[in-house]
Amino acid sequence: MKPVTVAATLTAIALLAPTTLAFAQPAATAPGTQPPQATSVAAGRCGVCHPAERVQFETSRHAQEDVHCVSCHGGNDKSLDQAVAHGAGFIGRPKHGDIPKLCASCHADEAKMRPYNLPVDQYALYQTSGHGRRLAKGDPRVAVCSDCHGAHDILPPSDPASRVFSVNIPKTCGRCHGDSTLMVRERHRPDAYREYLASVHAHELFDRGNPRAPTCVSCHGVHGAAPPGAGDIDKVCGQCHTAERRYFTAGPHKQGMVAAGLPECVSCHSHHNIRIAEPQRLSVLCSTCHGEHSPQETLGGKMWTEYRQASAQLDQAAALITKADAVPIQTDDYRARLEEARTYLREALPAAHAVSEPTVAALTSRARSVGAEVASEIYGKLGHLQARKVALVVLWFYLLLTVLVLRRFQKQAARKD
Amino acid sequence: MSEVPRSGWVAWLEQRINLTEIFSFLTHFGFVYTPIDTTRPLSEVTRELARQPIPTYARWPRVLGLFAAILFALEVVTGVLLAYYYRPTVDAAFDSTRTIVRDLPLGWFIHQLHAWGAWLLVLVVVVRLLRLFWDGLYRAPRELLWWCAVAMAWLVLQSDFTGKLLTWDSRAYWAAVRGMEVVFALPVVGPVMAFLLGGRVINDDVLIRFYVLHAMVLPVGFAAFLYLTFASLRRVGLGTETLAPATKVTSFREHLYGMWIMTTVMFGLLASLAVVLPFRFGSAADPYSTPSGVRPPWYMLAPYAVIEGGPGPRWVLGLFLLAVAFAVLLLPLWAPRFAPDRLDRRSRIAGIAAFALWIALSVAGALMEGR
């Protein structure tokens, strides 16, 4: 059928059944809340026999565009006669392994995707992914497009109901990668999904509602999903943790780990189960590789001591600022300087990735000196308050003098009258 | 004029204005307990006044009204100085207060004097009320004195309540919220107060009304009742008959020196409190976050305890509070029937019982903060 004819037919159907247009707005009507119509713009007459699929399809992004049942399944959606409908060019249910190619017939076509400003490299990327490479080897038990995006109810990634909306991605990947029986059988890491759920990244994503927190695809890639290898891990983590990576690559660990085939960031922070990096771990973590009483353990302990002392100094300065505010004393300048010192201290943690004490000490000692300056200046100003007490003593001296003089006058008055 | 004034600036003025009249007007607010003849020259009047005999009865603690007048004057002077810099809007109230106490020379001292002076004034008017009750000075012909004392105590407490909110300090704000819960729970009075104060939610409208009440309406009312107190006192005389043995007489001059000494010591006390025990400066009020340990001002703890913890619906409790307030106000009408003699032990025991109940309720109110 030529596109012009399709458009004309669609217009005719639309005019005949204007109520069905409501279904063209998937957000406006939840699926299943209205009785299924016999025909619709998107599903043609397929919905007469396949109402469940039709309802699903009409909520999808495709239903709003020039995509119909026949676009993927072939056949004829104008006929109610099964022999005609399932006749010429009918595909039926596409084979699992054929799905990427089927989707790519449109999504890899620049001419078709240009109006939507959509990329066309998903298929090419997919072929480089772990999933795609296994599919190419003839293993059909891998994830294809529909496993992540859905079949009939495909929604754009910006839709919170979509399987590929950022918050939903861990669950989507977890459908297979959280199934430990399946993963063991496929010789995959069985706990990746559960470990991720316990991580600081998942806490940020689910508990704190930060939609920019990293999900599976942030590190593994989207359509070209594959585990990053040793030597690449610092690049992956460094996408977000730029300062940590800068110090890490400048330090000795980068070369040493790559040479030894150790995964860089993962060796200390683990992979999926990444916990909050507590500074005190500097004092204990080094010995796990370098052994107890090693010079490296001593170095880690030194870095932690530097950090702790600077942090304590800043806490003291902050407590003094609170005290000064209660007087009150002007503290805006101290607050600004304390914030500056905190910036140095914050920088000291990424700097610890260079595993060099002078690098860390340069930052912590700056933080400490600013904190100490603020503290001593506030002590000075609080000391000025002592002047008030001295003035009070002087005042009392004059008041008592006045009282004595008045008392004398009073006695004189008593004698006179 | 009975005598030709001598030369000098007093004489120059005396020819153009009746200084005695002005002096008489000023002394109507305190100090002088006898009428003044405004037809005579000032020097003559004051000389005579100084020699006037006065019973030694007029000493601490029977001059609390005078202390109230002196403290009121201190509050007016420091309050005017504070008003030069204070801005009564939700956005500027806290910042302008901080400017006063932090950046202005001696601003902290003025502010602390105003705060401690208010504290002392509240204490003075409440103690004065208790002492008038103790000595039975609400009976005829001193009913007016009692009513004025009740009104002055009420006005001072209102001034304290409205003044605390003006700093827009977090604790003051929430204390005001708690206090207003009590006021709004009263039947009839509550809705009228809510209307007069601009609503039940503390916002800009309420703040500016508090400011106007604190800086204009309440002080003028206080001055008026102070005037009435001394006017009545000149007519009915000091309550000397309470203390029969204290018949020793001294001169007004000596009395005045004594008052001066007490005022000096009181100023020293206030200055010491301002330096040694300054009111701490808190953080700006945030209507969306309640700090812990919020309770109404201490003088509202007892009614707060009744409203929040008493049995029965709120309006019944409110009615009870109103009844108590009227019972105190109308004491001169019903108490003489209950205890005919002026220094009757029965009335004193009843008063002690009522005071103990008030203290107990206040403690209960203070312990209720967690609610």
Interface residues (C-beta under 8 A of the other chain):
Chain A: D325 A326 V327 P328 I329 Q330 R388 K389 A391 L392 L395 W396 L399 T402 V403 L406 R407 F409 Q410 A413 A414 K416 D417
Chain B: A50 R51 R98 V101 R102 D103 T250 S251 R253 E254 Y257 G258 W260 I261 T264 V265 F267 G268 A271 S272 V275 V276 P278 R280 F281 G282 S283
